[in-house]
């Protein structure tokens, strides 16, 4: 078929390789540019700021209000494993979003409801990876303050990133998003 005469669906099939666009694991609903909401989710600042501030706060608190710092090779190795898993999860998530030509930027409107790749297991794999990276920092360095910030990071991500994104996706994709949210958990 001549590329100029390909429909959007055929181009998507070609881009996704041998994946069948009728596969229920791949949600092919796309919003046309005319239907695309003018604004994306109301995310007040980049979500990566939460884990970065938590790690910084952990180091600051350890410096001025020190807690015992367990140090053992197994902590370093375990922290390194969490770090690698977090980085791989971010890479896999971004790669999956790129296949569908939709954005990873939380303040931009989504063009596709992506439910394949890591999005089959978690609705928020990038934010899950942020938690893994925070955990990696805490474990590898034995910083208990950073470990104590994990629930705070989880709550902040839920309130300031995930909830606005869920509202946007619900408005944009309607019942398809409801079905997806019912099938796939928010975190894991």
C-alpha positions, 0 to 999 in steps of 0.5 A, a space after each residue: 500500500 502506498 504510504 500516502 494512501 494509508 489510513 491513520 489505523 494502517 500507519 499505526 499498525 505499521 508503526 507498532 510492527 506486528 502487533 495487531 491493533 484489534 488485540 484487546 491488550 492494545 487500546 487503539 482509541 485515538 483522539 483526533 486533533 480537532 477533538 483534542 482538549 485544548 489543555 491537558 491535566 491541571 498538574 501544577 509542577 513537574 511530578 519528578 520534583 516530588 521524589 527529588 525534593 524527598 531525596 534532598 530533604 532526606 539528606 538535609 535531615 540526616 545532616 542536621 538531625 542524624 538517624 542511625 545509618 545502616 551500612 552494609 554491602 547488601 543495602 548498596 546492592 539492593 538499592 542498586 537493583 531498585 535503581 536499575 528497575 526504576 530506570 528500566 521502567 521509565 525507559 519502557 514506559 516512555 518507549 510505549 508512549 512514543 509508539 503511540 505518539 502520545 505525550 509523557 508530559 503530564 500537562 499536555 493532553 493525551 492523544 491515545 489511551 495507552 494500555 499496553 507495555 507497562 501500562 498493562 500492569 500499572 496506570 502510572 508506571 513512571 510514577 511507580 518508577 519515581 517511588 523505586 528511585 526514591 527507595 533506591 536512594 534510601 536503601 543504597 545510602 542507608 538514609 532512614 529519613 529518605 525512606 520515611 519520605 516515601 509515603 509522603 511522595 506517594 501521597 503528593 504524586 497521587 494528589 498533584 499528578 495522578 488525580 488531575 491526570 485521571 480527571 483529564 483521561 476520564 473527560 477525554 476517553 470516557 467509558 474506555 478510561 473507566 474500563 481501563 481504570 477498573 482493569 488496571 490498578 493505580 500503582 501495581 
